[in-house]
């Protein structure tokens, strides 16, 4: 479908879904199917909100809109670049974020926990929150929305990632409550303690890095790779977490497929593996007392 003919939004979506499925592109960067990915690109082109699309399916695209939309779909297929990078936006915990190839595309199941205000694990609203390995700042910003009285430190080793996080913080007008800080894990906050530490660090092991679909190679390797078993950073996060949590504090950490290696290496540690209603796994919770008791193991 190259030359423009009168095309409805529904026709455009059907064509895009068929084209992407036929090309066997990989979905997993904010969407998990061709239809949602097509909707993301169509919403961008038509300047409609994602949830508004269904109300306009019989509307016709202009020639310019069709040209831009078909161009995005064809680029998605030919380059294998995630759609979020093509349109410069991703959604996380119901919030929009600017994204580009300096940061990972937001997709953590931790969004579900934030929307629920970590209700199962927190005894009271946190006053200070740490988002370790913040990337685009999506977790830090979503936490600031969830806890209106909290201050959030957003740490990352990458200055490029922090530049994106700063843009998102400004877009959400949270400069007075969310603070981006360059740091190699906890190095920049030696005496700071938090009621809640949330972290989605690099955790992809060497074998998985070799087998990643092409879409992942558009993302910064610094945000993915974590050594032979995927636990290079996680061990440090666990070992030093007691120095940065209050006595009622909680650590929430995502380790993805490396959860198997983590559970095998530390069978004595009482990891609480979290189940998600919307799918996802490899996220654990540990309390301050458990981290202190197990510190020598890490």
C-alpha positions as CSV (number, residue, x, y, z in Angstrom):
1,X,0.0,0.0,0.0
2,X,2.2,2.9,-1.2
3,X,0.2,5.2,-3.4
4,X,-2.4,7.2,-1.4
5,X,-6.0,6.3,-1.8
6,X,-8.9,7.4,0.5
7,X,-8.0,5.4,3.6
8,X,-9.8,5.2,6.9
9,X,-8.0,4.9,10.2
10,X,-9.4,1.3,10.5
11,X,-8.0,0.4,7.1
12,X,-4.6,1.9,8.0
13,X,-4.5,0.0,11.2
14,X,-5.4,-3.3,9.5
15,X,-2.7,-2.8,6.9
16,X,-0.1,-1.9,9.5
17,X,-0.9,-5.0,11.7
18,X,-0.7,-7.3,8.7
19,X,2.5,-5.8,7.4
20,X,4.3,-6.0,10.8
21,X,3.0,-9.5,11.5
22,X,4.1,-10.7,8.0
23,X,7.5,-9.2,8.6
24,X,7.8,-11.0,12.0
25,X,9.0,-8.0,13.9
26,X,9.5,-8.3,17.7
27,X,7.1,-6.7,20.1
28,X,8.1,-6.0,23.7
29,X,9.1,-2.3,24.0
30,X,6.0,-0.9,25.6
31,X,3.6,-3.0,23.5
32,X,3.3,-6.7,23.1
33,X,1.4,-7.0,19.8
34,X,1.2,-5.5,16.3
35,X,-2.2,-3.8,16.9
36,X,-1.0,-1.7,19.9
37,X,2.2,-0.8,18.1
38,X,0.2,0.4,15.1
39,X,-2.1,2.4,17.4
40,X,0.9,4.1,19.0
41,X,2.2,5.2,15.6
42,X,-1.3,6.3,14.3
43,X,-2.0,8.3,17.5
44,X,1.3,10.1,16.9
45,X,0.5,10.9,13.3
46,X,-3.1,12.1,13.9
47,X,-2.3,14.0,17.1
48,X,-4.9,12.0,19.0
49,X,-4.7,10.5,22.4
50,X,-4.3,6.7,22.3
51,X,-7.7,6.2,24.0
52,X,-9.4,8.5,21.4
53,X,-8.5,6.3,18.4
54,X,-11.6,4.0,18.6
55,X,-13.9,7.0,18.2
56,X,-12.4,7.9,14.9
57,X,-11.9,4.6,13.1
58,X,-14.2,5.5,10.3
59,X,-12.5,8.8,9.7
60,X,-10.2,9.2,6.7
61,X,-6.6,10.0,6.9
62,X,-5.2,13.0,4.9
63,X,-2.6,12.3,2.3
64,X,0.1,13.7,4.6
65,X,-1.1,11.6,7.5
66,X,-1.1,8.5,5.4
67,X,2.4,9.2,4.1
68,X,3.8,9.7,7.6
69,X,2.0,6.7,9.0
70,X,3.0,4.3,6.2
71,X,6.6,5.7,6.4
72,X,6.7,4.9,10.2
73,X,5.4,1.4,9.7
74,X,7.9,0.7,6.9
75,X,10.7,2.1,9.0
76,X,9.6,-0.1,11.9
77,X,9.9,-3.1,9.6
78,X,13.1,-2.2,7.8
79,X,15.1,-1.0,10.7
80,X,13.6,-3.1,13.6
81,X,13.7,0.1,15.6
82,X,11.0,0.1,18.4
83,X,8.0,2.2,17.7
84,X,8.6,4.3,20.8
85,X,11.8,5.5,19.4
86,X,10.2,6.3,16.0
87,X,7.6,8.5,17.6
88,X,9.8,9.7,20.5
89,X,7.3,8.8,23.2
90,X,6.4,5.9,25.5
91,X,3.7,5.4,28.2
92,X,4.4,4.1,31.7
93,X,2.0,3.8,34.6
94,X,-0.5,5.8,32.5
95,X,1.9,8.7,31.9
96,X,3.7,9.9,28.8
97,X,7.5,10.0,28.6
98,X,10.0,11.3,26.1
99,X,12.3,8.5,24.9
100,X,15.1,8.1,22.4
101,X,18.0,5.8,22.0
102,X,19.8,7.2,25.0
103,X,17.5,5.3,27.3
104,X,15.6,2.0,27.5
105,X,12.0,2.0,26.4
106,X,9.9,2.0,29.6
107,X,8.2,-1.4,30.1
108,X,8.7,-2.6,33.6
109,X,5.9,-4.4,35.4
110,X,6.8,-2.3,38.4
111,X,4.3,0.2,36.9
112,X,1.5,-1.9,38.3
113,X,3.0,-1.7,41.8
114,X,3.4,2.1,41.6
115,X,-0.3,2.4,40.5
116,X,-1.2,0.4,43.6
117,X,1.1,2.6,45.8
118,X,3.0,-0.6,46.8
119,X,0.0,-1.2,49.1
120,X,1.0,-4.7,50.1
121,X,4.5,-3.8,51.3
122,X,4.4,-0.2,52.7
123,X,3.0,0.5,56.1
124,X,2.8,4.2,55.5
125,X,3.4,6.6,52.5
126,X,7.1,7.0,51.9
127,X,8.6,10.5,52.4
128,X,11.9,9.8,50.5
129,X,12.1,7.4,47.5
130,X,15.2,6.3,45.6
131,X,14.9,5.3,41.9
132,X,18.2,3.5,41.2
133,X,19.3,3.2,37.5
134,X,16.5,5.7,36.6
135,X,17.0,5.8,32.8
136,X,14.2,8.0,31.4
137,X,13.1,8.8,34.9
138,X,9.8,7.0,34.4
139,X,9.8,5.1,37.7
140,X,10.9,8.2,39.7
141,X,8.2,10.4,38.1
142,X,5.5,7.8,38.4
143,X,6.4,7.4,42.1
144,X,6.1,11.2,42.6
145,X,2.6,11.1,41.1
146,X,1.7,8.2,43.4
147,X,3.0,9.8,46.5
148,X,2.3,13.5,46.4
149,X,4.3,14.4,49.5
150,X,7.4,12.4,48.7
151,X,10.8,13.6,47.3
152,X,12.5,11.3,44.8
153,X,16.1,10.9,44.0
154,X,16.7,9.6,40.4
155,X,20.2,8.1,40.0
156,X,21.9,6.9,36.9
157,X,25.5,6.5,35.8
158,X,24.8,7.8,32.3
159,X,24.7,11.5,31.7
160,X,22.9,10.9,28.4
161,X,20.1,9.1,30.2
162,X,19.9,11.8,32.9
163,X,19.5,14.4,30.2
164,X,16.4,12.5,29.0
165,X,15.2,12.1,32.6
166,X,15.6,15.9,33.1
167,X,13.4,16.5,30.1
168,X,10.7,14.3,31.4
169,X,10.9,15.8,34.9
170,X,10.4,19.2,33.4
171,X,7.6,18.0,31.2
172,X,5.8,16.8,34.3
173,X,6.7,19.9,36.2
174,X,8.3,17.9,39.0
175,X,11.6,19.8,39.4
176,X,10.9,20.5,43.0
177,X,10.4,16.9,44.0
178,X,12.3,14.7,41.6
179,X,16.1,15.1,41.5
180,X,18.3,13.6,38.8
181,X,21.8,12.7,40.1
182,X,24.7,11.1,38.3
183,X,26.0,8.2,40.3
184,X,27.5,4.7,40.0
185,X,24.8,2.9,42.0
186,X,24.8,4.5,45.5
187,X,28.2,6.3,45.2
188,X,26.8,9.8,45.1
189,X,24.5,9.4,48.2
190,X,26.8,7.9,50.9
191,X,24.7,9.0,53.9
192,X,21.2,9.2,52.5
193,X,18.4,6.9,53.6
194,X,15.0,6.2,52.0
195,X,11.7,4.7,52.9
196,X,11.5,3.0,49.5
197,X,14.2,2.0,47.0
198,X,12.9,1.0,43.6
199,X,15.3,-0.2,41.0
200,X,15.2,-1.7,37.5
201,X,19.0,-2.2,36.9
202,X,20.7,-3.8,34.0
203,X,20.2,-7.6,34.5
204,X,20.6,-9.3,31.1
205,X,23.2,-12.2,31.2
206,X,25.8,-12.9,28.5
207,X,23.8,-15.7,26.9
208,X,20.6,-13.6,26.6
209,X,22.6,-10.6,25.3
210,X,23.8,-12.8,22.4
211,X,20.2,-13.9,21.6
212,X,18.3,-10.7,21.9
213,X,16.0,-9.7,19.0
214,X,17.3,-7.0,16.8
215,X,15.0,-4.4,18.4
216,X,17.0,-4.5,21.6
217,X,20.2,-3.5,19.8
218,X,18.8,0.0,19.3
219,X,18.8,0.4,23.1
220,X,21.9,1.4,25.1
221,X,23.9,-1.7,26.1
222,X,24.8,0.0,29.3
223,X,21.1,-0.3,30.4
224,X,20.9,-4.0,29.6
225,X,24.1,-6.0,30.0
226,X,25.2,-7.1,33.5
227,X,27.9,-9.7,33.2
228,X,28.0,-13.4,32.8
229,X,25.0,-14.2,35.0
230,X,23.2,-10.9,34.9
231,X,23.8,-10.1,38.6
232,X,26.9,-7.9,38.5
233,X,25.0,-4.8,39.7
234,X,22.3,-6.6,41.7
235,X,24.8,-8.0,44.2
236,X,26.0,-4.5,45.0
237,X,22.5,-3.2,45.2
238,X,21.6,-5.9,47.8
239,X,24.8,-5.6,49.8
240,X,24.7,-1.8,50.2
241,X,20.9,-1.4,50.4
242,X,20.8,-1.5,54.3
243,X,23.0,1.6,54.3
244,X,20.3,3.5,52.4
245,X,17.1,2.3,53.8
246,X,15.2,3.4,56.9
247,X,14.4,0.7,59.5
248,X,10.9,0.3,57.9
249,X,12.3,0.6,54.4
250,X,11.6,-1.7,51.5
251,X,13.7,-2.6,48.4
252,X,11.8,-3.4,45.2
253,X,14.1,-4.8,42.5
254,X,13.6,-6.2,39.0
255,X,16.0,-8.9,37.7
256,X,14.0,-10.4,34.9
257,X,15.1,-13.8,33.7
258,X,18.1,-13.6,36.0
259,X,15.8,-14.4,38.9
260,X,16.8,-18.0,38.4
261,X,20.5,-17.3,38.9
262,X,19.7,-15.0,41.9
263,X,17.5,-17.5,43.7
264,X,20.1,-20.3,43.1
265,X,23.0,-18.3,44.4
266,X,21.2,-17.0,47.5
267,X,18.8,-19.8,48.6
268,X,18.9,-18.5,52.2
269,X,17.6,-15.1,51.3
270,X,13.8,-14.7,51.8
271,X,13.1,-13.0,48.4
272,X,9.4,-12.3,48.0
273,X,8.7,-12.7,44.3
274,X,5.9,-10.5,43.2
275,X,3.0,-11.7,41.0
276,X,1.4,-9.3,38.6
277,X,-2.1,-9.1,37.3
278,X,-1.1,-7.7,34.0
279,X,1.8,-10.1,33.4
280,X,5.6,-9.9,34.1
281,X,7.9,-11.6,36.6
282,X,11.4,-11.4,38.0
283,X,10.6,-8.6,40.6
284,X,11.4,-9.2,44.3
285,X,10.8,-7.4,47.5
286,X,13.1,-7.4,50.6
287,X,12.7,-5.5,53.8
288,X,15.4,-3.7,55.7
289,X,15.6,-6.3,58.4
290,X,16.0,-9.1,55.9
291,X,18.7,-7.2,54.0
292,X,20.7,-6.6,57.3
293,X,20.3,-10.3,58.3
294,X,21.6,-11.5,54.9
295,X,24.2,-8.9,54.3
296,X,27.2,-11.1,54.7
297,X,25.8,-13.5,52.0
298,X,26.1,-10.8,49.3
